[in-house]
Amino acid sequence: MIVLTGATGNVGRALLERLLAADRPVRALTRDPQRAGLPAGAEVVRFRPDDPAALFTGATKLFLYAQAAGPQPADLLRAAHEAGVRHVVLLSSAIIAEGADETHPIHVMHATVERAIQDSALEWTFLRPGAFATNALQWAPQIRAGDTVRGVFVGARSAPIHEDDIAAVAERALLDTGHEGAVLRLSGPQATSNAEQVAAIGRALGRDLSFVEVPPEQAGPELFPHVPPHMLQGLLDSFRAAVDATPEITDTVEKITGSPARAFARWAEDHTADFRA
Ligand SMILES: NC(=O)c1ccc[n+]([C@@H]2O[C@H](COP(=O)([O-])OP(=O)(O)OC[C@H]3O[C@@H](n4cnc5c(N)ncnc54)[C@H](OP(=O)(O)O)[C@@H]3O)[C@@H](O)[C@H]2O)c1
Protein backbone atom coordinates (compact mmCIF):
# COMPACT_ATOMS: atom_id res chain seq x y z
CA MET A 1 0.00 0.00 0.00
CA ILE A 2 1.26 3.46 -0.96
CA VAL A 3 -0.04 6.44 1.01
CA LEU A 4 -0.32 9.74 -0.89
CA THR A 5 -0.57 13.07 0.81
CA GLY A 6 -1.44 15.96 -1.50
CA ALA A 7 -3.67 13.58 -3.48
CA THR A 8 -5.88 16.49 -4.55
CA GLY A 9 -2.87 18.61 -5.57
CA ASN A 10 -1.49 19.07 -9.06
CA VAL A 11 1.33 16.56 -8.62
CA GLY A 12 -0.46 14.23 -6.18
CA ARG A 13 -3.49 13.81 -8.42
CA ALA A 14 -1.29 13.00 -11.44
CA LEU A 15 0.64 10.50 -9.33
CA LEU A 16 -2.58 8.94 -8.05
CA GLU A 17 -3.81 8.39 -11.60
CA ARG A 18 -0.47 6.80 -12.55
CA LEU A 19 -0.46 4.43 -9.57
CA LEU A 20 -4.06 3.39 -10.19
CA ALA A 21 -3.27 2.78 -13.87
CA ALA A 22 -0.35 0.62 -12.72
CA ASP A 23 -2.81 -1.31 -10.53
CA ARG A 24 -1.11 -0.40 -7.27
CA PRO A 25 -3.08 -0.14 -4.04
CA VAL A 26 -3.20 3.51 -3.03
CA ARG A 27 -4.53 5.35 -0.01
CA ALA A 28 -5.26 8.98 -0.92
CA LEU A 29 -5.27 11.43 1.97
CA THR A 30 -7.18 14.69 1.94
CA ARG A 31 -8.45 17.00 4.64
CA ASP A 32 -11.87 17.03 2.96
CA PRO A 33 -12.85 13.72 1.31
CA GLN A 34 -16.31 15.10 0.43
CA ARG A 35 -14.92 17.86 -1.75
CA ALA A 36 -11.86 16.00 -3.02
CA GLY A 37 -13.42 14.39 -6.12
CA LEU A 38 -10.82 11.63 -6.12
CA PRO A 39 -11.08 8.75 -8.60
CA ALA A 40 -12.80 5.51 -7.69
CA GLY A 41 -10.17 2.87 -7.11
CA ALA A 42 -8.28 4.84 -4.51
CA GLU A 43 -8.99 4.31 -0.84
CA VAL A 44 -9.78 7.86 0.29
CA VAL A 45 -9.02 8.69 3.92
CA ARG A 46 -9.43 11.94 5.80
CA PHE A 47 -6.03 13.43 6.65
CA ARG A 48 -5.94 13.71 10.44
CA PRO A 49 -2.37 13.73 11.75
CA ASP A 50 -3.66 12.93 15.25
CA ASP A 51 -4.93 9.55 14.00
CA PRO A 52 -1.85 8.03 12.34
CA ALA A 53 -3.15 4.45 12.52
CA ALA A 54 -5.94 5.36 10.07
CA LEU A 55 -3.37 6.93 7.76
CA PHE A 56 -0.59 4.36 7.68
CA THR A 57 -1.81 0.89 8.71
CA GLY A 58 -0.77 -1.63 6.05
CA ALA A 59 1.38 0.87 4.13
CA THR A 60 5.06 0.55 3.21
CA LYS A 61 5.53 3.72 1.13
CA LEU A 62 4.61 7.37 1.58
CA PHE A 63 4.48 10.27 -0.88
CA LEU A 64 4.76 13.38 1.25
CA TYR A 65 3.95 17.04 0.71
CA ALA A 66 5.82 19.39 3.05
CA GLN A 67 2.51 21.05 4.00
CA ALA A 68 1.11 17.71 5.15
CA ALA A 69 4.22 17.03 7.23
CA GLY A 70 3.54 20.27 9.10
CA PRO A 71 5.98 22.45 11.05
CA GLN A 72 6.92 19.53 13.37
CA PRO A 73 7.20 16.58 11.03
CA ALA A 74 8.96 14.14 13.39
CA ASP A 75 5.72 12.87 14.98
CA LEU A 76 4.08 12.02 11.66
CA LEU A 77 7.26 10.35 10.40
CA ARG A 78 7.61 8.29 13.58
CA ALA A 79 3.98 7.21 13.36
CA ALA A 80 4.46 6.21 9.72
CA HIS A 81 7.53 4.14 10.59
CA GLU A 82 5.84 2.47 13.55
CA ALA A 83 2.94 1.46 11.29
CA GLY A 84 5.30 -0.18 8.78
CA VAL A 85 6.18 2.57 6.29
CA ARG A 86 9.78 2.14 5.14
CA HIS A 87 10.32 4.66 2.31
CA VAL A 88 9.18 8.25 1.93
CA VAL A 89 9.33 10.23 -1.32
CA LEU A 90 9.20 13.93 -0.47
CA LEU A 91 7.94 16.62 -2.84
CA SER A 92 10.56 19.17 -1.84
CA SER A 93 11.85 22.18 -3.79
CA ALA A 94 14.82 23.28 -5.89
CA ILE A 95 15.05 26.27 -3.57
CA ILE A 96 17.20 24.00 -1.39
CA ALA A 97 20.58 24.45 -3.01
CA GLU A 98 24.15 25.45 -2.24
CA GLY A 99 24.24 29.12 -1.15
CA ALA A 100 20.45 29.45 -0.85
CA ASP A 101 18.81 31.97 1.48
CA GLU A 102 17.98 29.61 4.34
CA THR A 103 15.59 32.15 5.89
CA HIS A 104 13.27 32.20 2.83
CA PRO A 105 9.92 30.79 4.05
CA ILE A 106 9.70 28.31 1.17
CA HIS A 107 13.23 27.11 1.98
CA VAL A 108 12.42 26.81 5.67
CA MET A 109 9.25 24.78 5.00
CA HIS A 110 10.99 22.20 2.82
CA ALA A 111 14.34 22.07 4.62
CA THR A 112 12.58 21.43 7.93
CA VAL A 113 10.90 18.36 6.50
CA GLU A 114 14.03 17.12 4.69
CA ARG A 115 16.02 17.32 7.95
CA ALA A 116 13.31 15.52 9.92
CA ILE A 117 13.21 12.75 7.33
CA GLN A 118 17.00 12.37 7.42
CA ASP A 119 16.78 12.14 11.21
CA SER A 120 14.03 9.50 11.03
CA ALA A 121 14.34 5.75 10.57
CA LEU A 122 12.83 5.96 7.06
CA GLU A 123 14.55 5.49 3.72
CA TRP A 124 13.98 8.58 1.59
CA THR A 125 14.06 10.12 -1.86
CA PHE A 126 13.87 13.89 -2.22
CA LEU A 127 12.33 15.43 -5.35
CA ARG A 128 13.50 19.01 -5.72
CA PRO A 129 11.59 20.52 -8.65
CA GLY A 130 11.99 24.10 -9.80
CA ALA A 131 9.05 26.20 -10.98
CA PHE A 132 5.88 24.28 -11.79
CA ALA A 133 4.14 24.93 -15.12
CA THR A 134 0.93 24.97 -13.07
CA ASN A 135 2.03 28.34 -11.65
CA ALA A 136 0.64 29.70 -14.93
CA LEU A 137 -2.85 28.84 -13.63
CA GLN A 138 -2.53 32.07 -11.61
CA TRP A 139 -3.36 33.82 -14.92
CA ALA A 140 -6.42 31.66 -15.69
CA PRO A 141 -9.09 34.04 -14.29
CA GLN A 142 -7.67 36.92 -16.36
CA ILE A 143 -7.35 34.79 -19.53
CA ARG A 144 -10.91 33.54 -19.15
CA ALA A 145 -12.03 37.19 -18.92
CA GLY A 146 -9.97 38.79 -21.72
CA ASP A 147 -6.80 38.92 -23.80
CA THR A 148 -4.60 40.88 -21.41
CA VAL A 149 -2.74 39.40 -18.48
CA ARG A 150 -1.52 41.67 -15.70
CA GLY A 151 1.40 40.23 -13.80
CA VAL A 152 4.75 40.93 -12.26
CA PHE A 153 8.20 40.70 -13.86
CA VAL A 154 7.49 40.17 -17.56
CA GLY A 155 11.07 38.98 -18.09
CA ALA A 156 11.29 36.54 -15.17
CA ARG A 157 12.54 33.25 -16.60
CA SER A 158 12.03 29.73 -15.36
CA ALA A 159 12.18 26.22 -16.81
CA PRO A 160 8.64 25.19 -15.86
CA ILE A 161 8.02 21.53 -15.26
CA HIS A 162 4.84 19.63 -16.15
CA GLU A 163 3.17 18.23 -13.02
CA ASP A 164 2.89 14.84 -14.70
CA ASP A 165 6.67 14.75 -15.23
CA ILE A 166 7.15 15.21 -11.48
CA ALA A 167 4.53 12.50 -10.92
CA ALA A 168 6.31 10.18 -13.37
CA VAL A 169 9.56 10.56 -11.43
CA ALA A 170 7.73 10.03 -8.14
CA GLU A 171 6.13 6.87 -9.55
CA ARG A 172 9.53 5.40 -10.42
CA ALA A 173 10.98 6.42 -7.05
CA LEU A 174 8.08 4.67 -5.29
CA LEU A 175 7.87 1.53 -7.43
CA ASP A 176 11.50 0.79 -8.31
CA THR A 177 14.41 0.13 -6.00
CA GLY A 178 17.63 2.12 -6.16
CA HIS A 179 16.33 5.66 -5.59
CA GLU A 180 16.82 5.53 -1.82
CA GLY A 181 19.06 8.36 -0.61
CA ALA A 182 18.76 10.21 -3.94
CA VAL A 183 18.18 13.95 -4.27
CA LEU A 184 16.53 14.47 -7.66
CA ARG A 185 16.63 18.02 -9.03
CA LEU A 186 13.87 18.37 -11.62
CA SER A 187 13.05 20.97 -14.25
CA GLY A 188 11.31 21.44 -17.55
CA PRO A 189 13.40 21.33 -20.72
CA GLN A 190 13.72 25.04 -21.56
CA ALA A 191 13.89 28.51 -20.08
CA THR A 192 10.81 30.63 -20.81
CA SER A 193 9.88 34.11 -19.64
CA ASN A 194 6.48 35.00 -18.19
CA ALA A 195 5.60 36.81 -21.41
CA GLU A 196 6.56 33.75 -23.48
CA GLN A 197 4.40 31.53 -21.28
CA VAL A 198 1.38 33.77 -21.72
CA ALA A 199 1.99 33.78 -25.50
CA ALA A 200 2.22 29.96 -25.49
CA ILE A 201 -1.10 29.69 -23.65
CA GLY A 202 -2.57 32.04 -26.28
CA ARG A 203 -1.28 29.80 -29.10
CA ALA A 204 -2.78 26.72 -27.44
CA LEU A 205 -6.12 28.55 -27.20
CA GLY A 206 -5.90 30.09 -30.69
CA ARG A 207 -5.88 33.58 -29.17
CA ASP A 208 -3.47 36.51 -29.12
CA LEU A 209 -2.70 37.21 -25.45
CA SER A 210 -0.49 39.98 -24.16
CA PHE A 211 1.28 40.48 -20.84
CA VAL A 212 1.14 43.84 -19.06
CA GLU A 213 3.72 44.30 -16.34
CA VAL A 214 2.53 45.42 -12.90
CA PRO A 215 5.10 46.84 -10.44
CA PRO A 216 5.65 44.24 -7.70
CA GLU A 217 4.70 46.72 -4.97
CA GLN A 218 1.23 46.88 -6.57
CA ALA A 219 0.89 43.08 -6.74
CA GLY A 220 -1.68 42.13 -4.17
CA PRO A 221 -3.35 38.84 -3.33
CA GLU A 222 -5.78 39.23 -6.26
CA LEU A 223 -2.91 38.35 -8.61
CA PHE A 224 -1.89 35.36 -6.44
CA PRO A 225 -5.12 33.95 -5.04
CA HIS A 226 -3.52 30.58 -4.21
CA VAL A 227 -0.44 31.94 -2.44
CA PRO A 228 -0.66 32.14 1.37
CA PRO A 229 -0.17 35.84 2.27
CA HIS A 230 2.94 35.16 4.39
CA MET A 231 4.60 33.48 1.38
CA LEU A 232 3.86 36.29 -1.11
CA GLN A 233 6.87 38.54 -0.40
CA GLY A 234 9.28 35.60 -0.60
CA LEU A 235 7.73 34.53 -3.87
CA LEU A 236 8.03 38.04 -5.33
CA ASP A 237 11.70 38.10 -4.26
CA SER A 238 12.24 34.80 -6.10
CA PHE A 239 10.55 36.18 -9.24
CA ARG A 240 12.69 39.33 -9.06
CA ALA A 241 15.82 37.19 -8.90
CA ALA A 242 14.59 35.27 -11.97
CA VAL A 243 14.52 38.33 -14.25
CA ASP A 244 17.03 37.72 -17.05
CA ALA A 245 18.52 34.88 -14.99
CA THR A 246 19.39 31.48 -16.41
CA PRO A 247 17.24 28.88 -14.67
CA GLU A 248 18.63 25.51 -13.73
CA ILE A 249 17.80 22.87 -16.34
CA THR A 250 18.34 19.20 -15.58
CA ASP A 251 17.81 15.99 -17.53
CA THR A 252 16.69 14.06 -14.46
CA VAL A 253 13.15 13.46 -15.75
CA GLU A 254 14.49 11.65 -18.82
CA LYS A 255 17.14 9.77 -16.83
CA ILE A 256 14.59 8.42 -14.35
CA THR A 257 11.55 7.89 -16.59
CA GLY A 258 13.09 7.30 -20.04
CA SER A 259 11.01 10.14 -21.54
CA PRO A 260 12.19 13.73 -21.88
CA ALA A 261 10.52 16.43 -19.80
CA ARG A 262 7.61 18.06 -21.62
CA ALA A 263 7.91 21.66 -22.85
CA PHE A 264 5.69 24.47 -21.56
CA ALA A 265 3.88 24.60 -24.93
CA ARG A 266 2.78 21.00 -24.38
CA TRP A 267 1.61 21.83 -20.86
CA ALA A 268 -0.46 24.71 -22.26
CA GLU A 269 -2.08 22.33 -24.78
CA ASP A 270 -2.87 19.87 -21.99
CA HIS A 271 -4.54 22.64 -19.96
CA THR A 272 -6.63 24.61 -22.47
CA ALA A 273 -9.78 23.69 -20.51
CA ASP A 274 -8.43 25.57 -17.48
CA PHE A 275 -8.14 28.78 -19.49
CA ARG A 276 -11.42 28.59 -21.45
CA ALA A 277 -14.37 30.62 -20.18
N1 LIG B 1 4.70 25.83 -7.47
C1 LIG B 1 6.01 25.68 -7.63
O1 LIG B 1 6.63 26.28 -8.52
C2 LIG B 1 6.74 24.72 -6.73
C3 LIG B 1 8.10 24.48 -6.95
C4 LIG B 1 8.77 23.59 -6.11
C5 LIG B 1 8.08 22.96 -5.07
N2 LIG B 1 6.76 23.24 -4.89
C6 LIG B 1 6.05 22.58 -3.79
O2 LIG B 1 5.05 21.71 -4.30
C7 LIG B 1 3.95 21.70 -3.41
C8 LIG B 1 2.67 22.10 -4.15
O3 LIG B 1 2.37 21.11 -5.07
P1 LIG B 1 1.01 21.11 -5.93
O4 LIG B 1 1.01 22.27 -6.85
O5 LIG B 1 0.87 19.75 -6.48
O6 LIG B 1 -0.05 21.34 -4.76
P2 LIG B 1 -1.46 22.06 -4.79
O7 LIG B 1 -2.13 21.78 -6.10
O8 LIG B 1 -1.26 23.46 -4.34
O9 LIG B 1 -2.24 21.25 -3.66
C9 LIG B 1 -1.82 21.26 -2.31
C10 LIG B 1 -2.04 19.86 -1.74
O10 LIG B 1 -1.48 19.82 -0.44
C11 LIG B 1 -2.46 19.34 0.47
N3 LIG B 1 -2.31 20.12 1.70
C12 LIG B 1 -2.14 21.46 1.83
N4 LIG B 1 -2.03 21.82 3.10
C13 LIG B 1 -2.14 20.67 3.83
C14 LIG B 1 -2.10 20.38 5.21
N5 LIG B 1 -1.95 21.35 6.13
N6 LIG B 1 -2.23 19.10 5.60
C15 LIG B 1 -2.40 18.12 4.68
N7 LIG B 1 -2.44 18.32 3.34
C16 LIG B 1 -2.31 19.59 2.93
C17 LIG B 1 -3.81 19.61 -0.17
O11 LIG B 1 -4.67 18.58 0.25
P3 LIG B 1 -6.22 18.75 0.71
O12 LIG B 1 -6.59 20.20 0.51
O13 LIG B 1 -6.99 17.82 -0.18
O14 LIG B 1 -6.22 18.32 2.12
C18 LIG B 1 -3.50 19.48 -1.66
O15 LIG B 1 -3.63 18.16 -2.08
C19 LIG B 1 4.29 22.67 -2.28
O16 LIG B 1 4.90 21.95 -1.23
C20 LIG B 1 5.28 23.58 -2.93
O17 LIG B 1 6.11 24.26 -2.03
C21 LIG B 1 6.07 24.09 -5.69
PDBQT file of the ligand as one rigid body, heavy atoms in Angstrom, charges set to zero:
ROOT
HETATM    1  N1  LIG A 301       4.703  25.835  -7.470  1.00  0.00    +0.000 N 
HETATM    2  C1  LIG A 301       6.009  25.684  -7.630  1.00  0.00    +0.000 C 
HETATM    3  O1  LIG A 301       6.634  26.277  -8.517  1.00  0.00    +0.000 OA
HETATM    4  C2  LIG A 301       6.742  24.721  -6.730  1.00  0.00    +0.000 A 
HETATM    5  C3  LIG A 301       8.103  24.479  -6.952  1.00  0.00    +0.000 A 
HETATM    6  C4  LIG A 301       8.769  23.587  -6.113  1.00  0.00    +0.000 A 
HETATM    7  C5  LIG A 301       8.079  22.961  -5.075  1.00  0.00    +0.000 A 
HETATM    8  N2  LIG A 301       6.757  23.236  -4.891  1.00  0.00    +0.000 N 
HETATM    9  C6  LIG A 301       6.054  22.579  -3.785  1.00  0.00    +0.000 C 
HETATM   10  O2  LIG A 301       5.047  21.712  -4.305  1.00  0.00    +0.000 OA
HETATM   11  C7  LIG A 301       3.946  21.695  -3.406  1.00  0.00    +0.000 C 
HETATM   12  C8  LIG A 301       2.666  22.099  -4.147  1.00  0.00    +0.000 C 
HETATM   13  O3  LIG A 301       2.370  21.109  -5.074  1.00  0.00    +0.000 OA
HETATM   14  P1  LIG A 301       1.006  21.107  -5.931  1.00  0.00    +0.000 P 
HETATM   15  O4  LIG A 301       1.011  22.275  -6.850  1.00  0.00    +0.000 OA
HETATM   16  O5  LIG A 301       0.866  19.747  -6.484  1.00  0.00    +0.000 OA
HETATM   17  O6  LIG A 301      -0.050  21.339  -4.758  1.00  0.00    +0.000 OA
HETATM   18  P2  LIG A 301      -1.464  22.062  -4.791  1.00  0.00    +0.000 P 
HETATM   19  O7  LIG A 301      -2.134  21.780  -6.100  1.00  0.00    +0.000 OA
HETATM   20  O8  LIG A 301      -1.264  23.461  -4.341  1.00  0.00    +0.000 OA
HETATM   21  O9  LIG A 301      -2.243  21.245  -3.659  1.00  0.00    +0.000 OA
HETATM   22  C9  LIG A 301      -1.820  21.261  -2.315  1.00  0.00    +0.000 C 
HETATM   23  C10 LIG A 301      -2.040  19.855  -1.744  1.00  0.00    +0.000 C 
HETATM   24  O10 LIG A 301      -1.477  19.817  -0.437  1.00  0.00    +0.000 OA
HETATM   25  C11 LIG A 301      -2.463  19.344   0.473  1.00  0.00    +0.000 C 
HETATM   26  N3  LIG A 301      -2.307  20.122   1.704  1.00  0.00    +0.000 N 
HETATM   27  C12 LIG A 301      -2.140  21.464   1.826  1.00  0.00    +0.000 A 
HETATM   28  N4  LIG A 301      -2.033  21.818   3.104  1.00  0.00    +0.000 NA
HETATM   29  C13 LIG A 301      -2.135  20.670   3.831  1.00  0.00    +0.000 A 
HETATM   30  C14 LIG A 301      -2.102  20.376   5.213  1.00  0.00    +0.000 A 
HETATM   31  N5  LIG A 301      -1.951  21.346   6.126  1.00  0.00    +0.000 N 
HETATM   32  N6  LIG A 301      -2.226  19.100   5.597  1.00  0.00    +0.000 NA
HETATM   33  C15 LIG A 301      -2.401  18.119   4.682  1.00  0.00    +0.000 A 
HETATM   34  N7  LIG A 301      -2.439  18.325   3.343  1.00  0.00    +0.000 NA
HETATM   35  C16 LIG A 301      -2.308  19.586   2.931  1.00  0.00    +0.000 A 
HETATM   36  C17 LIG A 301      -3.814  19.613  -0.168  1.00  0.00    +0.000 C 
HETATM   37  O11 LIG A 301      -4.674  18.577   0.254  1.00  0.00    +0.000 OA
HETATM   38  P3  LIG A 301      -6.222  18.754   0.709  1.00  0.00    +0.000 P 
HETATM   39  O12 LIG A 301      -6.591  20.203   0.507  1.00  0.00    +0.000 OA
HETATM   40  O13 LIG A 301      -6.994  17.824  -0.184  1.00  0.00    +0.000 OA
HETATM   41  O14 LIG A 301      -6.222  18.321   2.121  1.00  0.00    +0.000 OA
HETATM   42  C18 LIG A 301      -3.502  19.483  -1.658  1.00  0.00    +0.000 C 
HETATM   43  O15 LIG A 301      -3.632  18.160  -2.076  1.00  0.00    +0.000 OA
HETATM   44  C19 LIG A 301       4.292  22.665  -2.282  1.00  0.00    +0.000 C 
HETATM   45  O16 LIG A 301       4.900  21.946  -1.228  1.00  0.00    +0.000 OA
HETATM   46  C20 LIG A 301       5.280  23.582  -2.935  1.00  0.00    +0.000 C 
HETATM   47  O17 LIG A 301       6.111  24.256  -2.031  1.00  0.00    +0.000 OA
HETATM   48  C21 LIG A 301       6.069  24.087  -5.694  1.00  0.00    +0.000 A 
ENDROOT
TORSDOF 0
